[in-house]
Amino acid sequence: MYHPDLLRHPDSCPALVLNADYTPLSYYPLSLWPWQTAVKAVFLERVDIVASYEREVHSPTTAFKLPSVIALRQFVRPSEYPAFTRFNLFLRDKFACQYCGDPRELTFDHVIPRAQGGRTTWENVTTACAPCNLRKGGRTPQQAHMGLDRWPFRPTSWQLQEHGRAFPPNYLHDSWMDYLYWDIDLEA
């Protein structure tokens, strides 16, 4: 019987990585390890195999099904607050300009401009499209007569994970679906 996993190149067989409580380490980006890392972790007894692909890799003496879902044996406590990065900022703001809602040409904007003493912090930086950022210039939103959809805030890691659920990756293997909970209907 034909099975699509049998024809997959091993490099296209990543393993979904779950924490010891069987929740994904990350939704966005989705916590995936390349097959080599997953197999090494299995042999080092750092993870348990939850599900496997039909695809096998072979050594001279054994055949081994590639893991499609693995769970860490030791629980990894996520940090309460994520690092301030451009990607995390865009994720906090759901990849949309906080002035007009446009998802294109995203940049970041200091709500209180640096020239006016504003700092580069979660509470003072927001996602802005290039046209809104240029229009606002070195002024505050009030000075520029521009309203913010939501005032900037320091997100928790949990909040970013929740936002990440709205952006599933292009490919999701069937064996992963029992462990992933997306905010959108993937059947549509």
Backbone bond lengths (Angstrom), bond angles and torsions (degrees), N, CA, C in turn:
res aa  C-N    CA-C-N  psi(-1)  N-CA   C-N-CA  omega(-1)  CA-C   N-CA-C  phi
1 M - - - 1.440 - - 1.535 109.11 -
2 Y 1.330 116.40 136.66 1.459 122.92 179.63 1.522 110.03 -72.20
3 H 1.322 117.08 134.22 1.462 121.41 174.55 1.523 107.34 -135.07
4 P 1.355 118.90 126.95 1.461 120.50 -175.54 1.525 113.84 -60.00
5 D 1.326 118.40 -29.50 1.470 120.20 -179.93 1.525 112.20 -65.21
6 L 1.332 117.20 -26.81 1.463 119.93 -177.57 1.526 111.64 -68.31
7 L 1.329 117.15 -27.50 1.457 120.62 -177.94 1.521 112.90 -91.99
8 R 1.301 117.63 -8.48 1.460 121.44 -177.58 1.526 111.23 -68.43
9 H 1.306 115.76 138.30 1.460 119.78 172.36 1.523 106.57 -70.65
10 P 1.320 119.02 142.10 1.475 120.08 -179.67 1.535 113.37 -52.28
11 D 1.342 117.09 -33.79 1.461 119.53 -179.81 1.530 112.57 -64.89
12 S 1.322 117.19 -17.36 1.468 120.04 177.53 1.528 110.76 -102.03
13 C 1.335 115.91 27.01 1.472 122.05 179.11 1.532 110.12 -125.41
14 P 1.325 117.70 65.13 1.463 118.45 178.68 1.525 110.64 -72.03
15 A 1.310 115.53 159.24 1.473 120.96 177.23 1.521 108.76 -104.76
16 L 1.326 115.32 131.81 1.457 120.75 172.30 1.523 106.66 -73.07
17 V 1.340 117.07 128.07 1.458 121.58 -177.25 1.526 109.37 -102.58
18 L 1.338 114.58 121.19 1.456 121.27 177.59 1.513 109.28 -106.50
19 N 1.319 115.67 150.48 1.449 120.12 172.78 1.530 107.82 -71.76
20 A 1.311 118.13 175.62 1.466 121.31 -178.66 1.526 111.82 -63.92
21 D 1.334 117.51 -18.81 1.466 121.03 177.19 1.533 112.13 -91.72
22 Y 1.324 116.70 10.06 1.467 124.77 176.72 1.531 113.41 67.06
23 T 1.323 116.88 28.32 1.455 121.62 170.26 1.525 107.21 -108.15
24 P 1.332 118.13 147.99 1.468 119.25 179.27 1.521 111.36 -60.12
25 L 1.325 116.00 143.54 1.464 119.58 175.31 1.521 109.93 -62.98
26 S 1.313 116.38 -33.90 1.459 121.30 -178.89 1.520 108.98 -155.34
27 Y 1.333 116.00 143.36 1.461 120.59 174.05 1.516 111.75 -94.26
28 Y 1.321 116.68 -36.31 1.456 118.44 -175.55 1.515 108.91 -143.56
29 P 1.292 118.21 101.58 1.450 125.10 2.82 1.522 110.94 -73.96
30 L 1.310 115.18 151.34 1.452 121.04 -179.67 1.526 109.15 -63.27
31 S 1.338 116.02 135.85 1.472 120.74 -176.71 1.525 109.75 -74.06
32 L 1.306 115.55 97.19 1.464 123.24 179.66 1.516 109.40 -124.91
33 W 1.342 114.81 140.99 1.464 120.28 173.34 1.512 108.15 -116.26
34 P 1.342 117.65 145.80 1.466 119.47 172.71 1.532 109.87 -62.81
35 W 1.312 116.15 156.00 1.465 120.30 -174.82 1.525 111.78 -56.47
36 Q 1.358 117.99 -36.58 1.464 120.25 -178.43 1.531 111.03 -62.90
37 T 1.335 116.96 -43.36 1.463 121.56 179.89 1.521 110.35 -65.23
38 A 1.331 116.34 -41.66 1.466 120.68 179.69 1.526 111.04 -63.60
39 V 1.319 117.12 -45.68 1.473 120.77 -179.63 1.530 110.43 -63.84
40 K 1.315 116.77 -42.64 1.470 120.17 177.98 1.530 110.19 -60.18
41 A 1.344 117.80 -44.16 1.462 121.35 180.00 1.524 111.34 -63.49
42 V 1.334 117.09 -34.59 1.469 120.74 176.91 1.523 109.44 -63.39
43 F 1.324 117.07 -49.05 1.459 120.44 -177.45 1.525 112.58 -69.19
44 L 1.337 117.38 -25.81 1.465 120.70 175.67 1.530 111.56 -85.16
45 E 1.330 116.09 1.76 1.469 123.94 177.97 1.528 112.23 59.19
46 R 1.339 116.01 38.29 1.462 121.30 176.85 1.522 112.14 -97.23
47 V 1.346 115.72 -16.23 1.465 120.82 -178.52 1.525 109.52 -137.05
48 D 1.323 115.06 159.97 1.462 121.78 170.92 1.521 107.98 -110.17
49 I 1.327 116.30 142.86 1.465 120.49 176.60 1.524 108.16 -81.63
50 V 1.317 115.87 126.08 1.462 122.11 179.53 1.528 109.72 -98.93
51 A 1.333 116.67 -39.59 1.471 121.81 178.42 1.522 107.83 -149.80
52 S 1.334 115.83 157.10 1.465 120.70 -178.13 1.519 110.53 -131.70
53 Y 1.331 114.22 154.73 1.465 121.06 169.22 1.520 107.65 -75.69
54 E 1.312 116.75 164.94 1.468 120.52 169.97 1.527 110.03 -74.18
55 R 1.315 117.49 -22.81 1.461 123.71 -177.77 1.519 109.98 -64.71
56 E 1.331 115.34 133.22 1.460 121.49 179.02 1.526 109.98 -115.20
57 V 1.315 114.56 153.56 1.461 121.21 167.00 1.524 105.61 -115.86
58 H 1.323 114.90 153.52 1.471 119.34 -173.73 1.521 110.89 -126.53
59 S 1.317 113.77 143.31 1.461 121.04 168.32 1.531 104.66 -112.37
60 P 1.312 118.67 178.38 1.464 118.73 178.69 1.533 112.92 -59.81
61 T 1.342 118.12 -25.16 1.469 118.98 -173.77 1.532 114.44 -117.22
62 T 1.325 118.37 -9.05 1.461 117.89 -174.59 1.527 111.73 -149.75
63 A 1.319 114.31 158.54 1.462 122.26 171.84 1.526 107.21 -115.05
64 F 1.318 116.36 142.39 1.457 120.25 -174.90 1.525 108.70 -137.90
65 K 1.341 116.98 122.25 1.463 120.45 176.42 1.526 108.66 -71.48
66 L 1.317 116.05 135.01 1.458 120.19 -179.47 1.524 109.76 -71.44
67 P 1.328 117.00 132.22 1.468 119.56 178.86 1.527 110.55 -71.00
68 S 1.337 116.56 136.10 1.462 120.41 175.68 1.528 111.10 -102.28
69 V 1.341 116.96 -25.24 1.461 122.00 175.60 1.522 107.40 -137.19
70 I 1.333 116.13 128.26 1.463 120.98 176.71 1.525 108.71 -128.81
71 A 1.325 115.13 152.95 1.467 120.94 177.56 1.521 108.84 -123.53
72 L 1.316 116.04 133.35 1.457 120.73 176.35 1.523 109.54 -63.70
73 R 1.313 117.23 144.40 1.468 120.39 176.82 1.530 111.24 -81.16
74 Q 1.323 116.15 -28.94 1.465 121.14 178.03 1.529 108.36 -106.57
75 F 1.326 116.23 131.02 1.460 120.77 179.19 1.520 110.20 -67.67
76 V 1.322 116.81 132.33 1.462 122.49 176.29 1.519 107.04 -105.65
77 R 1.315 115.19 113.95 1.468 120.11 -179.74 1.523 108.48 -77.08
78 P 1.337 116.62 120.23 1.459 117.77 179.37 1.524 110.35 -68.93
79 S 1.327 116.02 148.68 1.465 118.60 177.08 1.525 107.97 -66.64
80 E 1.317 115.80 145.73 1.469 119.30 -176.20 1.522 111.89 -66.39
81 Y 1.332 115.78 -38.61 1.455 119.81 -178.28 1.519 109.76 -120.86
82 P 1.330 117.01 131.78 1.467 120.06 -179.49 1.529 111.49 -77.49
83 A 1.310 115.00 162.26 1.460 120.95 176.11 1.524 109.80 -66.77
84 F 1.317 115.54 148.15 1.465 120.56 175.60 1.520 107.39 -80.23
85 T 1.324 116.33 106.41 1.461 122.48 176.23 1.522 107.64 -133.81
86 R 1.305 116.14 161.98 1.468 121.06 177.47 1.530 109.91 -58.24
87 F 1.329 116.85 -46.07 1.463 120.23 -179.35 1.529 110.72 -60.47
88 N 1.335 117.65 -47.83 1.471 120.05 -179.55 1.526 111.67 -64.17
89 L 1.330 117.28 -34.81 1.458 120.49 175.87 1.535 109.95 -62.12
90 F 1.335 116.61 -49.17 1.465 120.08 179.03 1.523 110.75 -60.89
91 L 1.330 116.92 -39.17 1.461 119.93 178.81 1.525 110.71 -65.46
92 R 1.335 117.43 -43.47 1.473 120.47 177.16 1.525 110.17 -55.03
93 D 1.339 116.00 -42.03 1.466 121.55 -176.34 1.527 112.51 -92.53
94 K 1.324 116.18 14.32 1.470 123.99 175.27 1.527 112.81 55.76
95 F 1.333 115.49 37.70 1.462 122.36 174.62 1.524 112.14 53.26
96 A 1.329 116.28 44.77 1.462 121.33 178.51 1.524 109.32 -143.54
97 C 1.324 115.57 144.43 1.462 121.51 175.39 1.519 108.41 -60.79
98 Q 1.310 116.48 131.83 1.458 120.67 -178.95 1.528 112.49 -82.67
99 Y 1.336 116.62 -1.25 1.464 120.69 175.23 1.528 111.24 -98.74
100 C 1.344 117.26 -43.26 1.474 119.48 -175.29 1.529 113.99 -124.31
101 G 1.334 118.41 -11.63 1.460 121.50 179.13 1.520 115.21 89.35
102 D 1.314 119.13 -2.66 1.466 122.47 -177.95 1.529 110.40 -69.95
103 P 1.337 117.79 132.80 1.473 119.97 179.29 1.537 114.05 -88.75
104 R 1.319 117.89 0.50 1.474 120.46 -175.38 1.522 111.79 -97.35
105 E 1.323 116.21 157.16 1.473 124.29 174.61 1.525 112.56 50.96
106 L 1.339 116.20 48.03 1.461 119.81 -174.96 1.527 112.23 -74.43
107 T 1.322 113.79 138.28 1.460 123.82 173.94 1.520 105.88 -134.02
108 F 1.325 117.01 -175.61 1.460 117.06 171.12 1.519 109.25 -120.68
109 D 1.316 115.04 150.94 1.455 122.05 -173.52 1.519 109.90 -128.20
110 H 1.319 116.09 135.92 1.465 121.55 172.05 1.518 107.47 -81.11
111 V 1.333 117.90 114.67 1.459 121.98 -178.48 1.521 109.27 -58.29
112 I 1.314 117.37 -53.94 1.467 121.44 168.31 1.528 104.45 -93.31
113 P 1.324 117.09 110.76 1.472 120.24 -174.01 1.526 112.35 -55.83
114 R 1.304 114.72 150.07 1.462 120.16 178.78 1.529 110.91 -58.72
115 A 1.337 116.42 -35.76 1.471 120.52 179.09 1.530 111.53 -63.28
116 Q 1.346 116.95 -20.75 1.464 121.56 178.66 1.530 111.38 -104.02
117 G 1.326 116.74 16.04 1.463 120.83 176.78 1.520 114.77 95.30
118 G 1.316 117.45 4.17 1.470 120.52 178.56 1.515 111.52 -69.27
119 R 1.319 115.92 146.05 1.466 120.95 -178.20 1.522 110.48 -109.84
120 T 1.318 115.91 163.37 1.461 121.40 177.42 1.524 107.79 -89.22
121 T 1.323 115.25 85.65 1.463 122.45 -179.45 1.522 108.48 -134.34
122 W 1.332 115.24 162.92 1.465 120.44 176.13 1.526 111.19 -52.45
123 E 1.325 116.93 -39.03 1.463 121.99 -173.23 1.523 113.39 -79.74
124 N 1.349 117.94 -5.70 1.463 120.09 -177.78 1.526 113.33 -126.61
125 V 1.309 118.90 -1.07 1.463 120.87 -177.94 1.523 108.58 -118.12
126 T 1.324 114.85 137.41 1.456 120.45 -179.45 1.519 109.41 -135.44
127 T 1.320 116.26 162.02 1.454 121.72 177.38 1.524 108.49 -80.10
128 A 1.329 115.68 133.01 1.457 121.27 178.49 1.521 109.11 -140.23
129 C 1.321 116.59 142.90 1.462 119.09 172.76 1.531 107.32 -74.51
130 A 1.308 116.73 158.59 1.463 120.72 -176.87 1.539 112.07 -57.30
131 P 1.347 119.60 -44.58 1.469 117.94 179.27 1.541 113.70 -61.06
132 C 1.331 117.70 -41.55 1.468 119.87 178.57 1.520 110.87 -67.77
133 N 1.325 117.09 -39.47 1.453 120.77 179.43 1.531 110.22 -62.40
134 L 1.334 116.46 -42.13 1.467 120.06 178.24 1.529 110.93 -66.63
135 R 1.332 116.24 -41.26 1.469 120.60 -179.42 1.532 110.77 -63.24
136 K 1.331 116.39 -40.58 1.461 120.66 -178.42 1.526 110.67 -71.34
137 G 1.339 116.49 -38.54 1.460 121.17 178.53 1.517 112.10 58.48
138 G 1.308 117.17 -139.98 1.463 123.19 -177.23 1.520 112.97 -92.05
139 R 1.338 116.32 30.54 1.469 120.76 -179.01 1.525 110.16 -112.48
140 T 1.313 116.34 164.49 1.465 120.67 171.51 1.523 107.80 -77.69
141 P 1.331 118.66 163.40 1.466 119.52 176.83 1.537 112.30 -56.58
142 Q 1.316 116.99 -37.79 1.458 120.56 179.28 1.536 110.46 -64.55
143 Q 1.328 116.26 -45.04 1.466 120.09 179.91 1.526 111.40 -63.97
144 A 1.333 116.84 -32.86 1.466 121.78 -178.92 1.529 111.93 -89.51
145 H 1.338 117.33 -1.25 1.475 122.90 -177.19 1.528 110.89 55.81
146 M 1.333 114.45 47.09 1.466 121.84 178.80 1.522 108.43 -124.85
147 G 1.309 115.86 129.55 1.460 120.22 178.52 1.515 111.94 -91.51
148 L 1.318 115.34 143.49 1.470 121.32 174.93 1.521 108.87 -91.74
149 D 1.322 116.06 136.02 1.462 120.61 175.49 1.530 109.88 -62.27
150 R 1.344 115.51 -42.53 1.462 121.26 178.79 1.523 108.04 -149.53
151 W 1.313 115.55 134.40 1.465 120.89 179.44 1.525 108.90 -68.26
152 P 1.337 119.13 141.50 1.463 120.92 -178.62 1.532 112.39 -62.86
153 F 1.310 115.50 147.69 1.464 121.77 -179.75 1.527 108.76 -148.82
154 R 1.311 115.58 161.91 1.466 121.56 176.91 1.527 107.97 -85.33
155 P 1.338 117.16 111.97 1.466 119.04 -177.90 1.524 111.42 -80.95
156 T 1.304 115.31 157.08 1.456 119.95 170.27 1.533 107.80 -88.19
157 S 1.306 116.54 164.15 1.467 119.98 176.00 1.524 110.07 -60.49
158 W 1.328 116.40 -36.65 1.460 120.37 179.15 1.529 110.67 -62.04
159 Q 1.337 117.97 -42.12 1.467 120.68 179.25 1.532 111.02 -62.96
160 L 1.332 117.15 -41.14 1.462 119.17 178.19 1.527 111.15 -65.37
161 Q 1.331 116.78 -38.70 1.464 119.34 177.04 1.525 110.44 -62.25
162 E 1.326 117.01 -41.83 1.463 120.68 178.08 1.522 110.91 -61.58
163 H 1.325 117.26 -42.26 1.463 120.15 177.80 1.522 110.57 -65.53
164 G 1.331 116.65 -37.47 1.462 121.13 -179.41 1.513 113.10 -62.99
165 R 1.311 117.47 -25.07 1.472 120.29 178.79 1.523 112.54 -65.62
166 A 1.301 117.54 -17.60 1.463 120.91 178.77 1.529 112.24 -81.70
167 F 1.333 117.48 -3.18 1.455 121.15 -175.42 1.528 111.02 -129.61
168 P 1.342 117.91 69.30 1.464 118.50 -179.78 1.526 111.16 -65.74
169 P 1.328 116.40 149.29 1.467 119.16 179.15 1.529 110.73 -68.86
170 N 1.323 114.90 169.68 1.467 120.14 -178.55 1.525 112.44 -65.74
171 Y 1.321 117.52 -29.14 1.459 120.31 -176.54 1.517 110.07 -124.78
172 L 1.316 115.91 128.91 1.463 122.30 174.86 1.530 107.49 -132.70
173 H 1.318 117.35 120.07 1.458 120.81 178.56 1.527 109.14 -74.14
174 D 1.328 116.60 145.77 1.474 121.39 -179.03 1.524 112.68 -54.40
175 S 1.332 117.51 -36.64 1.470 120.49 -176.83 1.528 112.11 -68.47
176 W 1.333 118.38 -13.98 1.453 121.67 -178.82 1.525 112.67 -86.27
177 M 1.333 116.86 -20.04 1.463 120.25 -166.05 1.527 114.50 -64.51
178 D 1.322 118.88 -28.23 1.466 120.07 178.68 1.529 112.69 -69.66
179 Y 1.330 117.14 -12.96 1.465 120.76 -175.06 1.528 112.77 -112.50
180 L 1.328 116.71 -3.00 1.458 121.65 -177.59 1.515 109.81 -116.82
181 Y 1.300 115.46 137.66 1.452 121.20 -178.43 1.516 107.91 -129.71
182 W 1.329 115.53 104.40 1.456 121.38 -175.47 1.516 109.98 -99.06
183 D 1.338 115.45 155.18 1.461 122.00 180.00 1.524 112.26 -82.84
184 I 1.326 118.12 -3.86 1.456 120.23 -177.88 1.518 109.18 -121.28
185 D 1.326 115.67 164.69 1.450 121.30 178.69 1.518 108.83 -85.50
186 L 1.322 117.50 111.75 1.466 121.31 -178.03 1.520 111.73 -79.52
187 E 1.317 118.70 -12.19 1.454 121.58 -179.55 1.533 111.35 -79.71
188 A 1.316 117.18 -19.15 1.476 120.71 -175.33 1.501 111.06 -70.19
